[in-house]
Amino acid sequence: MTKNRAASSAATKSAAAESIPERIGIAADHGGFETKRFLAGRLREASYEVVDFGARRLKPEDDYPDFVAPLARAVARGEVDRGVAVCGSGVGASIAANKVRGVRACLIHEAFSARQGVEDDAMNLICLGGRVVANVFAWGLVETFLRARFTGAARHRRRLAKISELERAEEEA
């Protein structure tokens, strides 16, 4: 097995052997700032360890990549079990997070994908729109995301290996 395939195999095995997430990273720009504060509080109330990647104060001219990229890197390195990123629409956060190898982030606005994204695709970072979903609804999506577990089915591991190969090929291009 080549080094790259071994890394892909290790990534899918680690996703399959995922334990209950306990340490959750969270980040937001000005568009998701209030939602992030709300979610961080709810996560703490639910006994999660919360690692806040900012923004630490509301600053209308800030940029989501400045907060989402460090969160995504922490998810990829396993420094946090899962991540929650919030910007105004959630789109920018999703784009930025997915630039980091090993991150499987998705914009989520409904419960089915919050669960299925983890079960089938080993999604490890949820992106939300602070201007799109109400705080209480966002909390429900985060709860669903955190309760879900990757099934480890062969077809899902095969697909994740293909995604890892795409990431590797892009780095070499």
N, C-alpha and C positions, 0 to 999 in steps of 0.2 A: 504494500500500500504506500502511495506517495505521501510526502509530508502534508501536502494540501488536502488530500483525501482523508488523511488521519485527523487533521484539524477539523474538517467538516464532520467527520464521524463523531469526534469528541463533542462538538457543539450540539449535534442532534441528540447524542446520548445524555448530555447534561440537561438539555431541555426535557427529555423524557423522564429523567430522574429528579425532576424539580421538586423541591420541598415546598412547604407552605411559606409564602413570602412573608417576611417579618420586617425587613428594612426597605422602606419605600423612598425613592428619590422623587422630588417634586420641583418643578420650575415653571415660571411664567414671566411674560413681559407685562407691560401696562394693560394690554387688552384682556389678560387673564388674571391680573393681580388679585382682584377680590375673590374670584373663584378659587385661586390657589390658597389664599388665606383660609377660606371656608373649608376646603378639602383637607388642608394640613391639620386643622383643628379636629375635624371628624376622624382622620386617620389616627391622631394621637388618642382621642377618646376611645377608639377601637383597639388600642394597645399596640399599634404599629410604631416602630421607630421611624421617624421622619427625618430625612436629610434634605434640607432646603437649599437648592442651588440658585435661589433668587428669582426674581428681583426682591430685594429686601424692603424697598420703599417704592411707592407709586411715582413713576417718572415717565410722563407721556412720550418722551423722545427716545426711550430705550428700544433695543432691538432683540427680538426673540432668539436669534442664534447665540447671543452672548450668554444666555441662560440654558437653553435647550442642549447645546453642544456639550457642555460639561456634564449635564445629566446623562445624555446618551453615552458618553464615554464611560461614566461610572456604571451604567447598566451593562455595557459591553465587557467591562473588566470584572464584573461580578461584585463590585463594591456596594451595590444596592441590588436587592432581589428583583425589583421591577421599578418602572418609572411612570410618572404622570406629568405630562407637559400641557400647558394651557397658554394659548394666545387668543387673539380676538375671535378668529374663525376656527382655529385648530389646524388649518391648512399649512401655514408657515412652520409651525412646530413640527408637524409630520414630515415635511420636506427636509428640514434641518436634521431631525433625529435620524432619518433614514440614510443620511450621508455617512454615518458612522458604521463601520463594518461590525456585524454581529448584532446590530439593533434591528428589531422587527417592530416598527412603530406603525400605528394606523390611527387615522381620524375616526372617532367613534361618536355617533349620535343616537344609537339605539342599542338595546340590551343584547339582541341576538349576536351581533358582531363582537360585542365586548367579551362574550363567552366563547363563541366559535373561533375568534381570532387567536385565542390562547390554545384551545383544545386541538385545533387542526394546524395552525400556523406558528405556534409557539411565540405569539406576540408577547413582547416583553416591555413595551412602552405604549401607553395609551395617550392619545392626543385629543384634547377637547377644545371646543370653542367657548370661551368665556362670555362672548356676546351672542352665543347661539343657544346654549342650554342653561337652564336655571340651575342654581347651586344644588338644590335638593336632588334634582334629576341627575346632575353630574355625579353626585355622591353615589347614587344607585348604580350608575355605569361603572364607577371605580370599584365599588363592592363586587359587582359581577365579575369584572376583570380580575380582581385579586382572588376570588374564590375559584376561578377556573384553573384547570390543570391540563397541560399538554397530554394528549392521549398516548403518544408514542407509536401510533399505528404505522405500519411499514410504509404505506403510501405517503404519510405525512413526513416521515423521516427522509424518504426519497426526495420529496419536494424541497425540503430544507437543505438537503445536500446540494441540490441544483442551485438554490439561492446562494449558498456558500461558494459554489463554483463561479457563479456570476460575479460575486464580490471579488474573488481572487483574480478573475480574468480582467476586470476593470482596473484593478491595481497594477496589473502587468502591462496594460495597454498604454 
